[in-house]
Amino acid sequence: MKINLNKILVREVFAGYKDSAEEGVVAFGGKLDIRPKYQREFVYKPEQRDAVINTVQHKFPLNIMYWIENSAGKYELLDGQQRTLSICQYVNGDYSINDHYFHNLTKEEKEQILNYELMIYFCDGTDKERIEWFEVINTAGEKLTPQELLNAVYTGPWLSDAKIKFSKTGCAAYHLANDGGALLSGSPIRQEYLETSISWINNGGVAGYMAKHQDDKNADKLWNYFQDVIAWVRANFSNYRREMSTVQWGELYNEFKDKKLNASKLETEIKKLMQDEDVSKKSGIYPYVLTRQERYLSIRAFTEKMKREAYERQRGICKKCKKHFEIEEMEADHITPWHEGGKTISENCQMLCKLDNRTKSDK
Ligand SMILES: [Zn+2]
């Protein structure tokens, strides 16, 4: 892992400055991606922006910035994006401070800004070292999301292609997942579509997948997989409900894609469970009807009133071990389990001592 401190003049950074909106912002002779393509825009308040220029005009030091050298011999800003943008935008004449644009300044004032030295760390190392280090320094200010950090490390043809499909506003993945009702939450330019898709195809290991495919010519494999997932969902769950947008569809697809499913039977059960007041997490119905795991549903708990009623009815005696306990030492239990039709109502509540209740739920 190499970390070198460099002093670079504002003049050098501003050279070749070009803001192409979603296509990214470049500077430093085109070699620095101040903001990579299709990445969310941080919002810097005018006061923060003005403070940066004031600091430069007073020749006070700005905090150190970090640039990452990526595989293509270009640099990405890991830390310092907003400060760099503020300076470049001011020099470019995009905004004024106290009614003074850059072009209103005297020659000396202009030169002073252009000759200001920025302190920039360049860092270089293995993927793992860089990710670990970035996570440490990425704790304050203009934070990158975990996926944006990975994007800064695993640049290359695969990522460029993946971003076109998954990271642009209105990209193909967005259209596919939203035409007919949203099957994914989050925003493409915050890299959430990309992150979710990779996590689905690789069962959670996002960095590992990106490392393996970094030099692939394109991201067709991921894109084809994503299309298959969405098509599978639309075919098996044809009645759209908004709860579907937070389901981890890829995980279900990976496990059940080869099983024969009966869409109309699934719909009948989903409809019934949607109306079940004991199911507090409605989005969990989709994984539940496939996996039969009740934890997805967050079955409603008994209220304090129901517990007290049962406790009084039992006179404080545990239904299992027949010993007496204080109410704080006991837990409520469904007499008839929920999956056998037992409801979360007073009549179906019994109090067990903690030991017996936990032994019962472990079975
Ligand atoms: Zn007991």
Residues whose N, C-alpha, C, O or C-beta is under 5 A from the ligand:
A	BS01	ZN	C318 K320 C321 C353 D356
